[in-house]
């Protein structure tokens, strides 16, 4: 638990919300579109994409890889 707390300490509110969403959903799903994450979290696809970079480059407990782009950026997420 302390690892989770220390990794999320450097994230802002939007990044923390996205990270929590990914943790919950990545157990059953691998690919996520920015647009659909944004719809779920009341953000724009651009906001999600911008904030995913911090999660991708951070020391979070999920691996995030920019996977593709078609009607919205797709992210490959693994826990």
C-alpha positions in Angstrom: 0.0 0.0 0.0 2.8 2.4 0.7 4.2 1.9 -2.8 0.9 2.9 -4.3 0.7 6.0 -2.1 4.3 7.0 -2.9 3.7 6.6 -6.7 0.5 8.5 -6.7 1.9 11.3 -4.6 3.5 12.9 -7.7 0.3 12.7 -9.7 -2.3 15.5 -10.0 -6.0 14.8 -9.4 -6.8 14.0 -13.1 -3.8 11.6 -13.3 -4.8 9.9 -10.1 -8.4 9.4 -11.3 -7.1 7.9 -14.6 -4.7 5.7 -12.8 -7.4 4.4 -10.5 -9.7 3.8 -13.5 -7.0 1.8 -15.2 -6.2 -0.3 -12.1 -9.9 -1.2 -11.8 -10.5 -2.0 -15.5 -7.1 -3.5 -16.5 -8.0 -6.7 -14.7 -10.5 -7.6 -17.5 -9.4 -5.3 -20.3 -6.1 -4.5 -22.0 -6.8 -1.8 -24.6 -8.3 1.6 -23.7 -9.3 4.6 -25.9 -8.7 8.1 -24.6 -12.1 9.1 -25.8 -13.8 6.3 -23.8 -11.8 6.9 -20.6 -12.7 10.6 -20.9 -16.4 9.8 -21.3 -16.2 7.7 -18.1 -14.3 10.3 -16.1 -15.9 13.5 -17.5 -12.7 14.6 -19.3 -11.9 15.3 -22.9 -9.8 12.8 -24.9 -7.1 15.4 -25.1 -7.0 15.7 -21.3 -6.7 12.0 -20.9 -3.9 11.7 -23.5 -2.0 14.6 -21.9 -2.3 13.0 -18.4 -1.6 9.5 -19.6 2.0 10.6 -20.4 2.7 11.2 -16.7 1.3 7.8 -15.8 3.3 6.2 -18.7 6.6 7.9 -17.6 6.0 7.6 -13.9 6.7 4.7 -11.5 3.2 3.6 -11.3 2.1 0.0 -10.8 0.6 -0.2 -14.3 2.4 -0.4 -17.6 1.0 2.0 -20.2 2.0 1.9 -23.9 0.7 4.1 -26.6 -0.7 1.5 -29.0 -2.4 3.2 -31.9 -4.7 5.9 -33.2 -8.0 5.5 -34.9 -10.8 7.8 -33.8 -8.9 8.3 -30.5 -5.5 7.2 -29.1 -5.5 3.6 -27.9 -3.4 2.7 -24.9 -2.3 -0.8 -24.0 -2.4 -1.2 -20.3 -1.2 -4.1 -18.1 -1.1 -4.5 -14.4 
